[in-house]
Amino acid sequence: MRARALCNDLTIVGPALLNDVNVGPLVINGSLFDTGKPVLVVPEGAEATLSPRRVLVGWDSRVEASRSVREALHLLAGAEEVRVALVDPEATCTGNGTEPGADIAAYLTRHGARVSVDLLASAGKPVAMVLAQYAIDSSADVIVMGAYGSRRLRERLFGGVTRWIVGKPPLPLFLAR
């Protein structure tokens, strides 16, 4: 699998692999960590396309999110609508900047994407749940987000946004690290 992924732009993981609890996570982790290539996770019931009309970007001003946006730039630039969603963002001089989402929106706009920024309140819900529900509510065709924002071992043991979101929403998930 690694050899194939190294010679491709994108690894696509479909329902058969996702439903295999022994192989699916290994393929996703191997593709992300051993090849540096993005992964498109397509759960059962989802329709994958490399020309989505509506895209939701889960943005948190981290390196992983930046890489996922860069890797998905061709998808984002061709979409009719790109929504950049930030959950409970804080305006700071570092991280999100004084206007959360403005910098990534400007970047995407320079590349031809039609972008809007949505600041979402979690109301105490997990960030992954908020993003997944918002993606469904906004009729997104795919979610683009960075994979594994915290340490890898912690993600494996305790879950995290990436692990939760991979198994829940019925729409494709574009991940990069």
C-alpha positions in Angstrom: 0.0 0.0 0.0 2.8 2.4 0.9 4.5 2.0 -2.4 1.3 2.7 -4.3 0.5 5.8 -2.1 4.0 7.2 -2.7 3.4 7.2 -6.5 -0.1 8.8 -6.3 -1.5 12.2 -5.4 -4.2 10.9 -3.1 -5.2 7.7 -1.3 -8.9 6.9 -1.3 -10.2 4.8 1.6 -13.7 3.4 0.9 -16.3 1.7 3.0 -14.8 -1.8 2.7 -11.6 -0.7 4.4 -13.3 1.6 6.9 -15.5 -1.3 8.1 -12.4 -3.4 8.6 -11.3 -2.3 12.1 -8.0 -4.1 11.8 -6.9 -2.8 8.4 -8.8 0.5 7.9 -7.0 2.6 10.6 -3.7 1.2 9.5 -4.2 2.3 5.9 -5.3 5.8 7.0 -2.4 6.2 9.4 0.1 4.6 7.0 -1.0 6.9 4.2 -0.9 10.0 6.3 2.3 9.3 8.2 4.4 7.2 5.9 3.8 9.0 2.6 2.9 12.6 3.4 0.1 12.3 0.9 -3.6 13.2 1.6 -6.3 10.7 2.2 -9.9 10.9 1.0 -12.1 8.9 3.4 -15.4 7.8 1.9 -17.8 6.2 4.4 -20.7 4.0 3.4 -23.5 5.9 1.8 -21.3 8.8 0.8 -20.7 9.8 -2.8 -17.1 10.8 -3.5 -16.2 13.3 -6.1 -13.0 15.2 -7.0 -15.2 18.1 -8.1 -17.3 19.0 -5.1 -19.8 21.9 -5.3 -19.8 22.7 -1.6 -16.8 22.2 0.7 -16.5 22.7 4.4 -13.0 23.5 5.7 -12.5 22.7 9.4 -10.0 25.4 10.3 -8.0 25.8 13.6 -4.9 27.7 12.5 -2.6 24.7 12.9 -0.1 23.3 10.5 -2.2 20.3 9.8 -5.1 22.4 8.8 -2.9 24.5 6.6 -1.5 21.5 4.8 -4.9 20.0 4.2 -6.0 23.3 2.6 -2.9 23.4 0.4 -3.3 19.7 -0.6 -7.1 20.3 -1.4 -6.5 23.6 -3.2 -7.6 22.1 -6.6 -10.9 21.0 -5.0 -11.4 24.3 -3.2 -10.7 26.5 -6.2 -13.2 24.6 -8.3 -16.0 24.5 -5.8 -19.1 26.8 -6.0 -18.9 27.4 -2.3 -16.2 27.0 0.3 -17.2 27.5 4.0 -14.3 27.9 6.4 -15.6 26.9 9.8 -13.9 27.8 13.1 -15.3 26.4 16.3 -15.0 28.7 19.4 -12.1 30.7 17.8 -10.3 33.3 19.9 -9.0 36.5 18.4 -5.3 36.7 19.2 -2.2 38.3 17.7 -0.9 34.8 17.0 -2.9 31.7 15.9 -6.2 32.8 14.5 -5.1 36.5 14.2 -7.2 39.4 15.3 -10.0 38.4 12.8 -10.3 34.6 13.0 -10.5 33.0 9.6 -9.6 36.2 7.6 -6.1 35.0 6.6 -7.1 31.6 5.3 -10.1 33.2 3.5 -7.7 35.7 1.8 -5.4 32.8 0.8 -8.2 30.8 -0.7 -9.6 33.8 -2.5 -6.2 34.5 -4.1 -6.5 31.0 -5.5 -9.9 31.5 -7.0 -12.1 30.0 -4.3 -15.4 31.5 -3.3 -15.1 31.7 0.4 -17.2 32.5 3.5 -16.1 32.3 7.1 -18.3 30.8 9.7 -17.6 31.2 13.4 -19.3 28.4 15.3 -20.0 28.1 19.0 -19.6 24.6 20.4 -22.1 25.1 23.3 -20.1 22.5 25.2 -20.3 19.9 22.3 -17.1 18.3 20.9 -15.6 20.2 18.0 -15.9 17.2 15.8 -19.7 16.9 16.4 -20.1 20.6 15.7 -18.2 20.4 12.4 -20.0 17.2 11.3 -23.4 18.7 12.0 -22.5 21.9 10.3 -21.3 20.1 7.3 -24.6 18.2 7.0 -26.7 21.4 7.7 -24.8 23.4 5.0 -25.1 20.5 2.5 -21.4 20.1 2.1 -20.1 17.5 -0.3 -16.8 17.0 1.5 -15.1 18.1 4.7 -11.4 19.2 4.4 -9.4 19.2 7.6 -6.1 18.6 9.1 -5.5 15.1 10.6 -4.1 14.5 14.1 -3.8 17.9 15.7 -2.5 16.4 18.9 0.1 13.8 19.5 -0.4 10.5 17.5 -0.4 8.2 20.6 -2.9 10.3 22.4 -5.2 10.3 19.3 -5.0 6.5 19.1 -5.7 6.0 22.8 -8.3 8.7 23.5 -9.8 9.5 20.1 -9.9 13.0 18.8 -11.5 15.1 16.2 -10.1 13.1 13.3 -10.9 9.7 14.7 -14.4 10.7 15.7 -15.2 12.4 12.4 -13.9 9.6 10.2 -16.6 7.2 11.6 -19.6 9.5 11.9 -20.7 11.9 9.1 -22.1 10.3 5.9 -19.9 12.4 3.7 -16.3 12.2 2.4 -13.5 13.6 4.5 -10.3 14.9 2.9 -7.4 14.6 5.4 -3.8 15.8 5.3 -1.1 16.0 7.9 
